[in-house]
Amino acid sequence: MQTNTYPAPNIIIQQAYLAYKNIALFNDFNLTISANKCTCLLGPSGVGKSTLLRMIANLMTTHTQFKGNIYSDNNRPLVQQISYMAQTDLLMPWLSALDNTLLSFKLQNKLTPQIIQRAEELLKEVGLQKVMHHYPNELSGGMRQRVALVRTLLQDKPIVLMDEPFSNLDAITRFQLQTLASTLLKNKTVLLITHDPLEALLLADEIYILSGRPAVLSQPVHLTSATPRDLSDPDVVAYQAILFHALLQAKENSV
């Protein structure tokens, strides 16, 4: 299979204005999402975290008004470099786990034996080698989300947008998938949305908190240790308390 030969870019958002049904969610919003790193956005419900992901991916609805610039710094069209992993797995119930990972390639008439081989390798890597020919209703929630992760990885895009992809899982399965994602998404530009400060501290190189309306960003927390981090690390424990307090403040500012 041909792998992505382009380095992961920075994503630059400049002077973005976005309103939904004439309510401004972002105004003069600026952010650079660092290349080859995992950037995490925390914030209260309804502040616009998922909307920001859709804004970057150009998935805005007809009720949305947008102005500003969003681009990558490698002179390639941004939307062609993005893969998107949602909170729900979005698997087609009539397709097997393997066929679900291959669906986009089939629809684009780009399916090759090399891509099929790579899909099988990734499914084995996430522990699904025995169920790759099972249908979604035969899989647990954790298995289904692993299939969704493989589908995302198989696209081999330099930018990965993740919208709370592990939030519906039990604690152990969530930790297992977080660890897998951290390992398998190295050397990509990742933007992860989450409500969980511990998830951010486990996976992220940079953490921002989004609050208010129109939404504004906190100063970033920069983490330099290797991911996935040891949850017993004293720095992780200390930062968790700091982030939890900041989220309480953010929720008050967003009411």
C-alpha positions, 0 to 999 in steps of 0.5 A, spaced: 500 500 500 502 506 498 503 510 504 502 518 505 509 521 503 507 528 505 509 531 512 504 533 517 503 540 516 501 546 521 493 548 521 492 555 521 486 559 523 486 566 522 481 571 524 475 566 524 468 568 525 463 563 525 455 564 527 450 559 527 443 561 526 446 568 527 449 567 534 456 568 534 460 562 536 467 564 534 469 571 532 476 574 530 478 567 533 486 565 531 489 558 533 495 554 530 495 547 531 502 544 531 504 539 526 506 532 528 503 533 535 496 532 538 493 538 540 487 537 545 481 542 546 477 541 553 471 545 554 464 545 557 458 542 553 455 547 547 461 552 547 463 550 540 468 544 540 465 540 535 463 546 531 471 548 531 472 541 528 467 541 523 469 548 521 476 546 519 473 540 515 469 544 511 463 540 514 459 547 516 451 547 515 446 551 511 445 555 517 452 557 518 455 563 516 463 563 516 468 568 514 476 568 515 482 563 513 483 556 515 489 553 511 495 548 512 502 551 511 504 545 506 501 549 500 496 543 499 488 543 500 486 542 507 480 538 506 484 533 502 489 532 508 484 530 513 481 524 516 475 525 521 473 520 527 467 521 530 464 520 537 459 514 534 463 509 530 458 510 524 459 503 521 454 500 516 450 494 519 450 490 512 458 490 512 463 486 515 468 489 520 473 489 514 469 491 509 467 497 513 474 499 513 475 499 506 468 502 504 471 509 502 476 506 498 471 502 494 466 508 493 472 512 490 474 505 486 481 505 489 481 499 492 487 495 491 490 488 494 495 492 498 490 496 501 486 490 503 492 487 506 494 493 510 487 493 513 487 486 515 494 488 518 491 494 522 485 490 524 490 484 527 494 490 530 488 492 534 486 485 536 480 484 531 483 478 527 478 473 529 472 478 528 474 482 522 469 478 518 463 479 523 458 484 522 457 490 527 451 487 531 456 481 533 461 486 536 462 490 542 462 497 543 469 497 544 470 493 538 466 497 533 470 503 535 477 499 534 474 498 527 472 506 526 480 507 528 482 502 523 478 506 518 481 512 520 488 510 520 487 506 513 486 513 510 493 515 512 492 522 512 497 527 515 491 530 519 486 527 524 480 530 527 477 526 533 471 528 536 470 525 543 472 518 540 472 514 546 467 517 550 462 512 550 466 506 552 467 503 559 474 505 563 478 499 561 476 499 553 477 507 553 484 506 556 486 501 551 484 505 545 487 511 548 493 507 548 493 504 541 491 511 538 497 514 541 501 509 538 498 509 531 497 516 530 505 518 531 507 523 526 500 526 524 497 532 526 492 530 531 486 535 534 482 531 539 476 534 542 474 531 549 471 533 556 476 529 560 482 532 563 485 525 564 484 523 557 488 530 555 493 529 559 494 522 557 495 523 550 496 531 548 502 535 547 498 541 547 492 543 551 487 548 550 481 550 554 475 553 550 470 558 554 465 563 553 461 566 547 464 568 542 469 562 544 476 564 546 482 560 548 486 559 554 493 559 554 496 553 552 499 547 557 505 544 553 507 537 555 514 534 553 514 527 556 512 521 551 505 519 550 501 515 552 503 518 559 503 514 566 497 516 570 501 516 576 506 521 574 506 527 579 506 532 574 499 529 570 496 528 577 498 536 579 495 538 572 489 534 572 487 538 578 489 545 575 485 543 568 479 541 572 479 548 576 480 551 569 474 547 566 469 549 572 471 557 571 470 555 563 463 553 565 461 559 569 464 563 563 460 560 558 453 560 561 
